[in-house]
Structures are given as structure tokens and as C-alpha cells.
Amino acid sequence: KTYEITRALEKTLGPGTGDLQLRFGLNSGPVTAGVLRGEKSRFQLFGDTVNTAARMESLGQICKIQASQSTAELLEKSGKSNWLNPRDDLVQAKGKGMMQTFW
């Protein structure tokens, strides 16, 4: 599916951008949000939840969404456990230790 998305984006972003390769880290939990003002205002999220998602993205695989245990639990409570495939191996995330994640 991500391949189709990047190909569609190429029409908007220009030639060569269809080769973009996406990977995602998805984590659920509390965050702090704010708008940073400067030359260009930016909306930003802060907190351990965001940091964990970033670690998961960097340890992920291209064209896959890697979900944390907390996200998996929320999906299971919503009756969406069929969306989850546990990784065969635990992930060593900097500052987090070993984590069980899901595709």
C-alpha cells in the first residue's frame, strides 16, 4: 500500500519522489503538544511516547508499520487483533531495552 501512496505523491512532489521508502513507528501514550514560534511556526509533540515511536521507526523495516505493546493492547481492546503480527525477535531500543513489537 505504501508503494501506491509514494507513487501517487510523485504527481504532487515531482519526479524522483516516487522512490521514497517509508517506515513507521507507532506508539500510544501521553504526550505534550505545543506550537513553536520562529521564522516558521511548527506544531510539535514531546514526551516519552514520541521518543519511543521514533526509536521504533529507526529500527523498523521499509513499507511496514511497527506498533508498540501499548498500541497493540489498544488495538486488541478494539477488536482489531487481526491487524497485529508479533515480530519474531525482540527489538533493542536505545534507552528502552528489549521491546516486543508488532507489524
DSSP file with accessible surface (Angstrom, degrees, kcal/mol):
  #  RESIDUE AA STRUCTURE BP1 BP2  ACC     N-H-->O    O-->H-N    N-H-->O    O-->H-N    TCO  KAPPA ALPHA  PHI   PSI    X-CA   Y-CA   Z-CA
    1    1 A K     >        0   0  176      0, 0.0     4,-1.8     0, 0.0     5,-0.1   0.000 360.0 360.0 360.0 -40.2    0.0    0.0    0.0
    2    2 A T  H  >  +     0   0   23      1,-0.2     4,-2.6     2,-0.2     5,-0.2   0.842 360.0  59.3 -64.2 -30.6    2.8    2.4    0.8
    3    3 A Y  H  > S+     0   0  142      1,-0.2     4,-2.0     2,-0.2    -1,-0.2   0.931 105.7  48.0 -60.6 -43.6    4.2    1.9   -2.7
    4    4 A E  H  > S+     0   0  120      1,-0.2     4,-2.1     2,-0.2    -2,-0.2   0.889 110.9  52.0 -63.4 -39.0    0.9    3.1   -4.1
    5    5 A I  H  X S+     0   0   77     -4,-1.8     4,-2.4     2,-0.2    -2,-0.2   0.936 109.9  47.1 -64.7 -46.7    1.0    6.2   -1.8
    6    6 A T  H  X S+     0   0    4     -4,-2.6     4,-1.3     1,-0.2    -1,-0.2   0.875 111.3  51.9 -66.5 -35.0    4.5    7.2   -2.8
    7    7 A R  H  X S+     0   0   81     -4,-2.0     4,-0.6    -5,-0.2    -1,-0.2   0.910 110.8  47.9 -64.8 -41.0    3.7    6.8   -6.5
    8    8 A A  H >X S+     0   0   55     -4,-2.1     3,-1.0     1,-0.2     4,-0.6   0.893 108.2  55.3 -66.5 -38.0    0.7    9.0   -6.1
    9    9 A L  H >X S+     0   0   66     -4,-2.4     4,-3.4     1,-0.2     3,-0.9   0.795  92.2  72.3 -65.0 -27.5    2.7   11.6   -4.2
   10   10 A E  H 3X S+     0   0   55     -4,-1.3     4,-1.9     1,-0.3    -1,-0.2   0.859  90.7  58.8 -58.4 -31.5    5.2   11.8   -7.1
   11   11 A K  H << S+     0   0  188     -3,-1.0    -1,-0.3    -4,-0.6    -2,-0.2   0.862 117.1  32.2 -65.2 -33.5    2.5   13.6   -9.1
   12   12 A T  H << S+     0   0  120     -3,-0.9    -2,-0.2    -4,-0.6    -1,-0.2   0.881 125.3  40.1 -89.5 -42.8    2.4   16.3   -6.4
   13   13 A L  H  < S-     0   0   99     -4,-3.4    -3,-0.2     1,-0.2    -2,-0.2   0.649 110.5-112.5 -87.8 -18.5    6.0   16.4   -5.2
   14   14 A G    ><  -     0   0   21     -4,-1.9     3,-1.6    -5,-0.4     4,-0.2  -0.309  49.2 -28.5 111.7 168.2    7.8   16.0   -8.5
   15   15 A P  T 3  S+     0   0  130      0, 0.0    -4,-0.0     0, 0.0     0, 0.0  -0.183 120.6  23.6 -58.5 143.6    9.8   13.4  -10.4
   16   16 A G  T >  S+     0   0   47      1,-0.1     3,-1.0     4,-0.0    -6,-0.1   0.185  93.1  96.9  89.6 -18.1   12.0   11.0   -8.5
   17   17 A T  G X   +     0   0   35     -3,-1.6     3,-1.7     1,-0.2    -7,-0.1   0.652  64.3  78.4 -81.3 -10.1   10.0   11.3   -5.3
   18   18 A G  G 3  S+     0   0    2      1,-0.3    -1,-0.2    -4,-0.2   -11,-0.1   0.653  83.1  67.4 -68.2 -13.1    8.1    8.1   -6.2
   19   19 A D  G <  S+     0   0  110     -3,-1.0    -1,-0.3   -13,-0.1    -2,-0.1   0.370  72.0 128.3 -87.4   3.4   11.2    6.2   -5.0
   20   20 A L    <   -     0   0   82     -3,-1.7     2,-0.5   -14,-0.2   -14,-0.1  -0.326  48.0-152.2 -57.9 140.8   10.6    7.3   -1.4
   21   21 A Q        -     0   0  136    -15,-0.1     2,-0.3     2,-0.0    -2,-0.1  -0.983  11.5-157.4-120.6 123.5   10.6    4.4    1.0
   22   22 A L        +     0   0   49     -2,-0.5    41,-4.3     2,-0.0    42,-0.4  -0.755  15.5 176.0-104.9 146.0    8.5    4.8    4.2
   23   23 A R        -     0   0   98     -2,-0.3     2,-0.4    39,-0.2    42,-0.2  -0.983  14.9-153.6-142.2 149.8    8.7    3.1    7.6
   24   24 A F  E     -a   65   0A  85     40,-1.9    42,-2.5    37,-0.4     2,-0.5  -0.957  14.1-161.3-131.4 143.2    6.6    3.9   10.6
   25   25 A G  E     -a   66   0A  21     -2,-0.4     2,-0.5    40,-0.2    42,-0.2  -0.992  17.2-169.2-118.9 125.8    6.8    3.6   14.4
   26   26 A L  E     +a   67   0A  84     40,-3.0    42,-2.2    -2,-0.5     2,-0.3  -0.971  12.6 163.7-123.2 120.5    3.5    3.7   16.2
   27   27 A N        -     0   0   30     -2,-0.5     2,-0.4    40,-0.2    26,-0.0  -0.961  22.4-145.2-134.1 150.8    3.3    4.1   20.0
   28   28 A S        +     0   0   35     -2,-0.3    42,-0.1    25,-0.0    43,-0.1  -0.958  45.8  84.3-121.7 137.4    0.4    5.1   22.2
   29   29 A G  S    S-     0   0   46     -2,-0.4     2,-0.1    41,-0.1    -2,-0.1  -0.955  74.4 -31.8 161.9-173.5    0.6    7.1   25.5
   30   30 A P        +     0   0  113      0, 0.0    19,-0.7     0, 0.0     2,-0.3  -0.379  54.6 175.7 -73.0 144.0    0.6   10.6   26.9
   31   31 A V        -     0   0   67     18,-0.1     2,-0.4    17,-0.1    16,-0.2  -0.945  27.1-131.7-138.8 163.0    2.3   13.4   25.0
   32   32 A T  E     -D   46   0B  97     14,-2.5    14,-3.1    -2,-0.3     2,-0.3  -0.967  26.4-162.4-114.4 134.3    2.8   17.2   25.4
   33   33 A A  E     +D   45   0B  57     -2,-0.4     2,-0.3    12,-0.2    12,-0.2  -0.864  16.4 155.3-118.7 151.5    1.9   19.3   22.4
   34   34 A G  E     -D   44   0B  26     10,-2.2    10,-3.1    -2,-0.3     2,-0.5  -0.987  39.0-115.7-164.8 163.6    2.9   22.9   21.6
   35   35 A V  E     -D   43   0B  75     -2,-0.3     2,-0.6     8,-0.2     8,-0.2  -0.943  26.4-151.4-108.1 123.3    3.4   25.4   18.8
   36   36 A L  E     -D   42   0B  62      6,-3.3     6,-2.2    -2,-0.5     2,-0.3  -0.847  12.3-149.5 -95.6 125.8    7.0   26.7   18.5
   37   37 A R        +     0   0  196     -2,-0.6     2,-0.3     4,-0.2     4,-0.1  -0.732  42.9 105.3 -97.3 145.4    7.2   30.2   17.1
   38   38 A G  S    S-     0   0   60     -2,-0.3     3,-0.2     0, 0.0     0, 0.0  -0.846  91.1 -30.4-177.6-145.6   10.1   31.4   15.0
   39   39 A E  S    S+     0   0  215      1,-0.3     2,-0.4    -2,-0.3    -2,-0.0   0.904 141.3  19.6 -57.5 -39.7   10.6   32.1   11.3
   40   40 A K  S    S-     0   0  172     -4,-0.0    -1,-0.3     2,-0.0     2,-0.1  -0.989  89.3-125.2-134.6 123.0    8.1   29.4   10.7
   41   41 A S        -     0   0   57     -2,-0.4     2,-0.4    -3,-0.2    -4,-0.2  -0.415  29.5-167.4 -67.8 140.7    5.6   28.2   13.3
   42   42 A R  E     -D   36   0B 138     -6,-2.2    -6,-3.3    -2,-0.1     2,-0.5  -0.998  19.4-139.0-133.9 136.6    5.7   24.5   13.9
   43   43 A F  E     -D   35   0B 140     -2,-0.4     2,-0.3    -8,-0.2    -8,-0.2  -0.790  34.0-177.4 -88.4 130.2    3.4   22.2   15.8
   44   44 A Q  E     -D   34   0B  62    -10,-3.1   -10,-2.2    -2,-0.5     2,-0.4  -0.961  23.2-146.7-134.3 151.2    5.4   19.7   17.9
   45   45 A L  E     -D   33   0B  81     -2,-0.3     2,-0.3   -12,-0.2   -12,-0.2  -0.931  20.6-172.1-112.9 140.8    4.8   16.7   20.1
   46   46 A F  E     +D   32   0B  92    -14,-3.1   -14,-2.5    -2,-0.4     2,-0.2  -0.924  28.8  70.3-129.9 155.3    7.1   15.9   23.1
   47   47 A G  S  > S-     0   0   31     -2,-0.3     4,-2.2   -16,-0.2     3,-0.3  -0.566  85.1 -64.9 128.8 171.7    7.5   13.1   25.6
   48   48 A D  H  > S+     0   0   96      1,-0.2     4,-2.7     2,-0.2     5,-0.2   0.841 124.5  59.9 -60.6 -35.1    8.5    9.5   26.1
   49   49 A T  H  > S+     0   0   15    -19,-0.7     4,-2.0     1,-0.2    -1,-0.2   0.930 108.6  43.6 -60.5 -43.9    5.7    8.3   23.8
   50   50 A V  H  > S+     0   0   46     -3,-0.3     4,-2.4   -20,-0.2    -2,-0.2   0.919 112.7  52.1 -68.3 -43.1    7.0   10.2   20.9
   51   51 A N  H  X S+     0   0   86     -4,-2.2     4,-2.2     1,-0.2    -2,-0.2   0.906 109.5  49.9 -61.0 -40.9   10.6    9.2   21.6
   52   52 A T  H  X S+     0   0    8     -4,-2.7     4,-2.4     2,-0.2    -1,-0.2   0.927 109.5  50.7 -64.7 -42.9    9.6    5.5   21.7
   53   53 A A  H  X S+     0   0   21     -4,-2.0     4,-2.4    -5,-0.2    -2,-0.2   0.911 109.9  51.1 -61.0 -39.7    7.8    5.8   18.4
   54   54 A A  H  X S+     0   0   51     -4,-2.4     4,-2.2     2,-0.2    -1,-0.2   0.910 109.6  49.6 -64.7 -41.3   10.9    7.5   16.9
   55   55 A R  H  X S+     0   0   84     -4,-2.2     4,-1.2     1,-0.2    -1,-0.2   0.913 110.9  50.3 -62.5 -41.8   13.1    4.6   18.1
   56   56 A M  H  < S+     0   0    0     -4,-2.4     4,-0.3     1,-0.2     3,-0.3   0.907 108.3  52.4 -65.0 -40.1   10.7    2.1   16.7
   57   57 A E  H >< S+     0   0   67     -4,-2.4     3,-1.5     1,-0.2    -1,-0.2   0.940 108.0  51.0 -60.5 -44.7   10.7    3.8   13.3
   58   58 A S  H 3< S+     0   0   61     -4,-2.2    -1,-0.2     1,-0.3    -2,-0.2   0.773 114.8  43.5 -67.7 -22.3   14.5    3.8   13.2
   59   59 A L  T 3< S+     0   0   67     -4,-1.2    -1,-0.3    -3,-0.3    -2,-0.2   0.323 100.4  99.9-101.0   6.4   14.5    0.0   13.9
   60   60 A G  S <  S-     0   0   13     -3,-1.5     2,-0.3    -4,-0.3    -3,-0.1  -0.038  72.1-108.0 -83.8-173.5   11.6   -0.7   11.5
   61   61 A Q    >   -     0   0   89    -37,-0.2     3,-1.4     3,-0.1   -37,-0.4  -0.900  40.5 -90.3-118.2 148.9   11.5   -2.1    8.0
   62   62 A I  T 3  S+     0   0   81     -2,-0.3   -39,-0.2     1,-0.3     3,-0.1  -0.283 110.1  11.8 -59.6 136.9   10.7   -0.3    4.8
   63   63 A C  T 3  S+     0   0   66    -41,-4.3     2,-0.3     1,-0.2    -1,-0.3   0.727 107.6 107.1  67.0  25.7    6.9   -0.3    4.0
   64   64 A K    <   -     0   0   81     -3,-1.4   -40,-1.9   -42,-0.4     2,-0.6  -0.978  63.2-137.8-131.6 149.7    5.9   -1.7    7.4
   65   65 A I  E     -a   24   0A  90     -2,-0.3     2,-0.6   -42,-0.2   -40,-0.2  -0.923  18.2-157.2-102.6 122.0    4.2   -0.2   10.4
   66   66 A Q  E     -a   25   0A   0    -42,-2.5   -40,-3.0    -2,-0.6     2,-0.4  -0.906  11.3-163.7-102.6 120.6    5.8   -1.2   13.7
   67   67 A A  E     -aB  26 102A   5     35,-3.1    35,-2.5    -2,-0.6   -40,-0.2  -0.831  12.3-127.8-107.8 144.5    3.5   -1.0   16.7
   68   68 A S     >  -     0   0    3    -42,-2.2     4,-2.7    -2,-0.4     5,-0.2  -0.259  31.0-101.7 -80.0 171.8    4.4   -1.0   20.3
   69   69 A Q  H  > S+     0   0   76     31,-0.4     4,-2.5     1,-0.2     5,-0.2   0.904 123.0  53.3 -60.5 -41.2    2.9   -3.2   23.0
   70   70 A S  H  > S+     0   0   41      1,-0.2     4,-1.6     2,-0.2    -1,-0.2   0.901 111.2  45.3 -65.2 -38.2    0.8   -0.3   24.3
   71   71 A T  H  > S+     0   0    7    -45,-0.2     4,-2.4     2,-0.2    -1,-0.2   0.913 111.1  53.8 -68.9 -40.8   -0.6    0.3   20.8
   72   72 A A  H  X S+     0   0    0     -4,-2.7     4,-2.7     1,-0.2    -2,-0.2   0.909 106.7  52.2 -59.7 -41.7   -1.2   -3.5   20.3
   73   73 A E  H  X S+     0   0   92     -4,-2.5     4,-2.3     1,-0.2    -1,-0.2   0.904 109.6  48.8 -62.8 -40.2   -3.2   -3.6   23.6
   74   74 A L  H  X S+     0   0   89     -4,-1.6     4,-1.3     2,-0.2    -1,-0.2   0.900 111.6  49.4 -66.0 -39.9   -5.4   -0.8   22.4
   75   75 A L  H  <>S+     0   0   37     -4,-2.4     5,-3.0     2,-0.2     6,-0.3   0.908 110.4  50.6 -65.0 -40.8   -6.0   -2.5   19.0
   76   76 A E  H ><5S+     0   0   95     -4,-2.7     3,-1.8     4,-0.2     5,-0.3   0.916 108.0  52.1 -63.0 -42.3   -6.8   -5.7   20.8
   77   77 A K  H 3<5S+     0   0  174     -4,-2.3    -1,-0.2     1,-0.3    -2,-0.2   0.795 108.1  53.3 -62.5 -28.2   -9.4   -3.9   23.0
   78   78 A S  T 3<5S-     0   0   85     -4,-1.3    -1,-0.3    -5,-0.2    -2,-0.2   0.323 121.7-108.2 -88.2   4.8  -10.9   -2.5   19.9
   79   79 A G  T < 5S+     0   0   55     -3,-1.8     3,-0.3    -5,-0.1    -3,-0.2   0.737  88.9 116.7  77.6  21.9  -11.3   -6.0   18.4
   80   80 A K    > < +     0   0   84     -5,-3.0     3,-2.4     1,-0.2     4,-0.2  -0.010  21.7 124.5-111.0  27.8   -8.5   -5.4   15.8
   81   81 A S  G >   +     0   0   68     -5,-0.3     3,-1.8     1,-0.3    -1,-0.2   0.783  65.6  70.9 -61.8 -21.6   -6.1   -8.1   17.0
   82   82 A N  G 3  S+     0   0  124      1,-0.3    -1,-0.3    -3,-0.3    -2,-0.1   0.664  88.4  64.3 -68.2 -13.1   -6.1   -9.5   13.4
   83   83 A W  G <  S+     0   0  151     -3,-2.4     2,-0.4   -11,-0.1    -1,-0.3   0.578  92.2  84.1 -79.1 -12.9   -4.2   -6.4   12.4
   84   84 A L    <   +     0   0   17     -3,-1.8    18,-0.0    -4,-0.2     0, 0.0  -0.801  47.3 177.3-104.9 136.4   -1.2   -7.4   14.5
   85   85 A N        -     0   0  105     18,-1.7    18,-3.3    -2,-0.4     3,-0.1  -0.962  30.9-130.8-128.5 113.5    1.6   -9.8   13.8
   86   86 A P  B     -C  102   0A  78      0, 0.0    16,-0.3     0, 0.0     2,-0.1  -0.336  26.4-110.7 -63.9 141.6    4.2  -10.1   16.6
   87   87 A R        -     0   0   30     14,-2.6    14,-0.1     1,-0.1     4,-0.0  -0.438  18.8-129.5 -64.9 147.9    7.8   -9.7   15.5
   88   88 A D  S    S+     0   0  173     -2,-0.1     2,-0.3    -3,-0.1    -1,-0.1   0.800  90.9  41.0 -69.1 -28.9    9.8  -12.9   15.7
   89   89 A D  S    S-     0   0   85     12,-0.0    12,-0.4    10,-0.0     2,-0.2  -0.823  88.1-109.9-120.0 156.6   12.5  -11.2   17.7
   90   90 A L        -     0   0   86     -2,-0.3     2,-0.4    10,-0.1    10,-0.2  -0.547  34.3-124.4 -78.3 153.0   12.6   -8.6   20.4
   91   91 A V  E     -E   99   0C   8      8,-3.1     8,-2.6    -2,-0.2     2,-0.9  -0.860   8.3-142.6-102.3 132.2   13.8   -5.1   19.5
   92   92 A Q  E     -E   98   0C 120     -2,-0.4     2,-0.5     6,-0.2     6,-0.2  -0.838  25.9-172.5 -93.0 103.6   16.7   -3.5   21.3
   93   93 A A  E >>  -E   97   0C   0      4,-2.5     3,-2.6    -2,-0.9     4,-1.9  -0.880  30.5-106.7-103.6 130.5   15.7    0.2   21.5
   94   94 A K  T 34 S+     0   0  159     -2,-0.5   -39,-0.1     1,-0.3    -1,-0.0  -0.266 104.7   3.3 -55.2 126.7   18.2    2.8   22.8
   95   95 A G  T 34 S+     0   0   75      1,-0.1    -1,-0.3    -2,-0.0   -43,-0.0   0.440 127.2  69.2  77.7  -2.8   17.1    3.9   26.3
   96   96 A K  T <4 S-     0   0   66     -3,-2.6    -2,-0.2     1,-0.2     2,-0.1   0.581  84.6-147.7-118.2 -22.9   14.2    1.4   26.3
   97   97 A G  E  <  -E   93   0C  29     -4,-1.9    -4,-2.5     2,-0.1     2,-0.3  -0.449  58.0  -8.7  82.8-155.7   15.8   -2.0   26.5
   98   98 A M  E    S-E   92   0C 108     -6,-0.2     2,-0.4    -2,-0.1    -6,-0.2  -0.596  71.1-171.8 -81.6 133.8   14.3   -5.0   24.8
   99   99 A M  E     -E   91   0C  29     -8,-2.6    -8,-3.1    -2,-0.3     2,-0.6  -0.981  23.6-137.4-129.6 138.5   10.8   -4.5   23.4
  100  100 A Q        +     0   0   62     -2,-0.4   -31,-0.4   -10,-0.2     2,-0.3  -0.837  36.6 177.1 -87.3 123.9    8.2   -6.8   21.9
  101  101 A T        -     0   0    0     -2,-0.6   -14,-2.6   -12,-0.4     2,-0.3  -0.796  17.9-139.5-125.1 173.2    6.7   -5.0   18.9
  102  102 A F  B      BC  67  86A  18    -35,-2.5   -35,-3.1    -2,-0.3   -18,-0.0  -0.929 360.0 360.0-134.2 149.6    4.2   -5.9   16.2
  103  103 A W              0   0   50    -18,-3.3   -18,-1.7    -2,-0.3   -37,-0.2  -0.744 360.0 360.0 -96.8 360.0    3.8   -5.4   12.5
